[in-house]
Amino acid sequence: MVGPANPPVDRRLEGDLPVTSAERAAAGLDGSATLLVSGFGSVGYPKAVPLALADADRDLSLTVVSGGTVGDEIDTDLLESGAIERRYPYQGTEAARDAVNSGAVAYQDRHVGGLADEVAFDLIAEGDVAVVEAVAVGEDWLVPSTSVGQTPAFVESASELIVEVNRAQPLGLGRLHDIYRPSDPPAREPLPLTEPDDRVGDPFVTFDPEKLTAVVETDRRDSPYEFRDPTAEDWAIARHLGDFLTDEMERNRVLSERITLQFGVGNLGNALMSELSGIDIGDRTLGYFGEVIQDGLLDLIEEGRLACASATSLALSADGQERLFENLDRYASDVVLRPTDVSNSPALIDRFGVVGVNSALEVDVYGHANSTHINGSNVINGVGGSGDFNRNALVSVTALRSTARDGSVSRVVPMVSHVDHTEHEIDVIVTEHGVADLRGLSPRERADAIVERCADPSVRPTLRDYLKRAGDAGGHMPHDLDTVFDWR
Amino acid sequence: MVGPANPPVDRRLEGDLPVTSAERAAAGLDGSATLLVSGFGSVGYPKAVPLALADADRDLSLTVVSGGTVGDEIDTDLLESGAIERRYPYQGTEAARDAVNSGAVAYQDRHVGGLADEVAFDLIAEGDVAVVEAVAVGEDWLVPSTSVGQTPAFVESASELIVEVNRAQPLGLGRLHDIYRPSDPPAREPLPLTEPDDRVGDPFVTFDPEKLTAVVETDRRDSPYEFRDPTAEDWAIARHLGDFLTDEMERNRVLSERITLQFGVGNLGNALMSELSGIDIGDRTLGYFGEVIQDGLLDLIEEGRLACASATSLALSADGQERLFENLDRYASDVVLRPTDVSNSPALIDRFGVVGVNSALEVDVYGHANSTHINGSNVINGVGGSGDFNRNALVSVTALRSTARDGSVSRVVPMVSHVDHTEHEIDVIVTEHGVADLRGLSPRERADAIVERCADPSVRPTLRDYLKRAGDAGGHMPHDLDTVFDWR
């Protein structure tokens, strides 16, 4: 591995910059602009300009495209001011969810790995103004803060750029970044990484200096995730996953020397990572090539278990952020933050033989997964990067609790009411009850494995009845469409 | 482009080979073997050994893994003899469909682009014996015939190899082949192609000579597809697609110099390709990077419209085969046949900015597509490569007739009964009535576009009623699960 290059400066602002207030920067924006905002995993998003827009007494109809999840300044304050008309590709607040589900905000949920191209090629919206958070800025460069996300593509695509320099984010964050912009099709070069922690770019994003219309200073902290403590079910899922990984290392020759994991599992993540610190991996190198870095990964790095962690965002708790900020020297050699079109690249996920572990709201007996919609209608967040990993991983695992709402609702159902990941992609399902390895199984065999090993025992008789009734009528994947949703 | 290398020989058999009869080769097989058979697009599959197995008076329980579609010798004769217990990853005969839907044969339908890895790494089944058709064979090499399919991976993975040398297939077919085996993760090298028609491998497959247990000679022809003539609806779809492509060339900067298309559309294909010969592409280069080469592509090559065609199979009609066989010199400079993990590589589909056009059985008002299952239960063929292209294409188009069964069944429905391609992947839907460009639209907007532009006018009132009723209850993607399948 090449060591991290130094960020270009040791000061926050360098050169002749259009420094102004958030209010003045906001006032200069067209009321129906498309804003391309930094941020992923609830960190590294602009805060001051969105708040100034929310407070402005103007009639706004903005399109807001973010990297991934952003905080309340955008998806609560700005959104509740009525300023947002359209929103891509992911949202993660209660206010945004309500607005999207009521139809007040038009939302399209996209695979985040492909979003940079969709923006760069004007395929979903034409980007006008990039508004990005940085730890430092010069006349033609900026250093992103706690997430890289889609910032490089956004900055390149926008005709105008507003930078928020956030003094609450350590300047040293630039030491984590590896900014590489893929070239365009039809002569796109292969991404040049040969290892998950290769550095192939710069610690900063460059731009045409003519674009830079405003630099705003702020010291407002991210509003990062609040993770709950793992439950007994989380620990049980983690143990089953640990057992599965132990077996898989033995039988899958791609894993004979190196295991590269990805986790997109929210609250479950820290239990999984704690479990990982206990399993025997022999002489193998353990790496992480994913989308977000959670607190548990820091533990694994500390313990010397994890050789490297590559992601697009530091989706840490407030404690985790603090810990990383205070030990940047320690982490800079093992942690790399990349643009989302590199962290979630189908080619790289395949190249490194990633074992992906992602969650879902529900799975069905034939192995389809719903990550996004309750009752087929109400979206929670979005598909995020789960599809990038489920589709391209060497082994894709869906890990979820078998029930929701204190056990009253089964997450294993006859047919999911919305499909984000198909039967062609999900290899393994893990719940607190066990592991269903679906590889090579016909749909009827999959149903048996999922019901008997993963469903809550209390609902197994009902699921068996459904399968019996549907199966009597025949079919490769027997369904009784007249009653398939009566279950609810 | 580097010109095609010559095949290694001008004779069918070279060296000291274990030539034997199909019957003796078949008799040497274990009754519960996993057979990895060549063939894709209904051509290039072994014929004599499967027929000998079908005729043998033995109790067989074989697992048969093919590249893609194979002919009746395997999926009718051998299957109806009761010899096949498991089948991957695609089937295309009435006999196989019936056996799979009755549960008599256990079938798992996979994305064909990922199958080579799944076999090589023993992820779905452990391959025992590769049975492949060739136009020529030596002690440690073979030249595939009318399809390359998964043959290189199958030959590498199997512990035993049986080669059928087919004298009915021209020896010159080797001039079309470019055989490249991707290296394994976690140190997988990027595929080295920079243009759709680059040649980066050999015209032959090499193998460990110890594996070769039998060489069988045959002169049995492929049983290729029978294409019907385009209907008025097919022509209307083709015209709408032509209009869409004309517009897209102007607005999508990736297409400013080169357009690379893929078609996975069966009977519709020849109408689309005929339409293509009429549209104005300016100075652009037109290329094809797909899975199968259909007759219409030969016309485009003849006309000088198409610079190159890359695929894994010559899925031609009998007439098309004849035409290609008689003009191999002409076509060898413009047609390349590759392994399926190269033809359908996510990285390459992305790298070349492919515009993919695939069909479906039905689509729903929110833009999900069902390519495989009738009423959610009965599989027709399989997902094939449609998912590889829909997911990774620059623009993914689903083209289908708005109705089935002489207009009595709408192919635009409230909710598809099986999802193979999600709302996150389908960019554009085209029927004989028009084009719905879904990019950037919220689900409610997508529903409006699909119903008003693509559904048959006779069913629009019913679909509007459904959307009104579901929409009144709210939701990002409003559904009324109590009545969503009443439509049928």
Interface residues (C-beta under 8 A of the other chain):
Chain A: R86 Y88 V100 N101 S102 G103 A106 Y107 Q108 D109 R110 H111 D117 E118 F121 D122 L123 I124 A125 D184 P185 P186 A187 R188 P190 L191 T194 R251 N252 R253 V254 E257 R258 T260 P346 A347 D350 R351 F352 G353 H368 H373 N375 G376 S377 N378 V379 V383 G387 R391 N392 L394 V395 M415 S417 H418 V419 D420 H421 T422 E423 H424 E425 D427 R439 G440 L441 S442 P443 R444 E445 A470 G471 A473 G474 G475 H476 M477 P478 H479 L481 D482 V484 F485 R488
Chain B: R86 Y88 V100 N101 S102 G103 A106 Y107 Q108 D109 R110 H111 D117 E118 F121 D122 L123 I124 A125 D184 P185 P186 A187 R188 P190 L191 T194 R251 N252 R253 V254 E257 R258 T260 P346 A347 D350 R351 F352 G353 H368 H373 N375 G376 S377 N378 V379 V383 G387 R391 N392 L394 V395 M415 S417 H418 V419 D420 T422 E423 H424 E425 D427 R439 G440 L441 S442 P443 R444 E445 A470 G471 A473 G474 G475 H476 M477 P478 H479 L481 D482 V484 F485 R488
